[in-house]
């Protein structure tokens, strides 16, 4: 050992240095992957299900999907019609209009809030009312909620209809 020290000049022999490097490499790989010892003993084949069980579970799922598709279902049909909305704000700035929309969405519940661009003005409008009377009834509640300049306007509105569908052959 002493001869190795003298021959190399100022350090331990190559053999001792290699052992030290191996320990450092092992320690650093364990630090990078703390599950390395568990992964070394993992055998994925232990977790495989027999093919018959997998096919049986797929067949059961297929039967479940087929039985669900035989039931009635409800779809939402959207139609654009002439109606009325309540305009609560107008501005030349889209940022101001979007900020007002966010504020209105928090204050007003139960009605949809829209930003409509009618050049050069962005308008914030609320609701989808089929008749002016419906819109006028809601107008007072918007004034009470802090929108004193609100007024009823003509607009194309979204009318949603629920449609019941039945599977074919019934």
N, C-alpha and C positions, 0 to 999 in steps of 0.2 A: 504494500500500500504506500509506503513511504517512497519507494522508487517511482511509483506512478506520480506522486506529488512532485517529485524533483524533476522527472522527465517532462512533464507537461508545463512546468514552469511555475504556475501560481494557482492551480486549482485541483480539484479531485480528479481521479481517473475517469475515463470515459464511461466505464461500467457503472460506477456509482451515480454519475450524472444522468445516465439513461434511465435508471430505476426511479430517480427523483422526477424526471420528466414524465414517465408513465403514470406515476401516482397523481401528478398535477393534471394530466390529461383526463384521467378517470374521474377525479373530483370535479373538474370543470364540466364534463359531460353530464354528470349527475346533477350538477347545479342547473344546467340548461334544461334537462329533462328529468324532473324528480320522479317520474313514473317509469323510468327506464328499467328498473328491476322487475316491475310488474309486467311491462310489455314483453320482456324477454320470455316470460313463462306463459304468455297468452296464446291460446290455440283456438282460432275461430271455428274450427270444426266441431268443438264441443257445444256450440250454440246453434248449429244447424237443425232445423226441424225436418222430420221425415217428409218426403215429397207428398205422400198421401195426405198428411195433415194440412199442408199448404194448399193443395188442390181442393180439399174439403172446405177450408175457410173461404177460398175464392168463390166456390159455388154458393155458399151461404150468403156472401155479400151480394152476389149477382141476383139471387132470389129476392133479397131485401130491396134492392134497387128496382127490380121489376114490379114488386108489389106496391112500392111507393109511386111509381109512375102510373099505376092504374087508378089512383085516387084523383078526385077533382082538384084543380089548382086555380089560383086567382092571379091574374096579371093586372098590372097598372097600365092603362092606355093614356097617353098624353096627347091632348089636342089643343091647338092654339085657336082661340076664339076672341071676338070683340068683347071687351069688358071694361072694367074700371080699376084703377089703383089710386092710392093716396100718395101724392108727392110731398115729401117732407124736407127736401133740400135740393139746391142747385148751385153749381160752381163751375168755373173754368178749369179747375185743377182736379185731376183724377185722384191725386193723393188725398185731397180734402174729402172728395166723394167717398173713397174707400174707407177713410177714417170714420165718416158719418155712418156708413153702412155697418161697420163693426160696432159702433156705439148703439145704433138702432137695433141691431140684432140682439144685444144684451138687454135692452130696455123692453122691446116688443117681443112678446112670445106668441106663438101660434100662427103668425103670418110670415110669409116669405119676404125678404128684403132684396131689392134689385138695384143695380147701378145701370142706368140707361144713358147711352151717349147720343145726344141730339146736337150735332155740331153747332156751335163750339162749346156747348154746355153739357156737363155730366149731371144727371139727375138721379136722386135716390128716391125710389118708390117702394111702397109696401102693399102687399096683399094681392089677391086674385079674386075680384068681385064680379059676379055676372051682371048685377044691376047697380045703378047709381044709388038706389035706396040702401042697399047693403053697405056700400062704401060710405055713404053719409052717416049711417048709424055708428060706424067705427071711427069716423073723423073726430068726434068729440073726445074719445078716449086717447087719441094721439095728441090732441091739444093739451089734455090734462097731463100727459106723460112728458111734456116739455118740448113739443114741436108746434109752437104757436102759428107758424106760417104754413101748416099743412093744408092741402086742398085736394079735392077729387079731380082726377084727370082721366080722359079716355085713353085706353091702351089695349094692346093685344095681350091677353092673359093666358095662363096655362090652366087648362081644365083637366083634372085627373079623374079617370073613370076606372072602377074596378070591374074587371071582366072575368067571369067564371068560365073556366074551360073544362071540358070533360074528355076523357080519353076516347079514341075512336072505338067503335063497336058497341057503344052503350045505347 
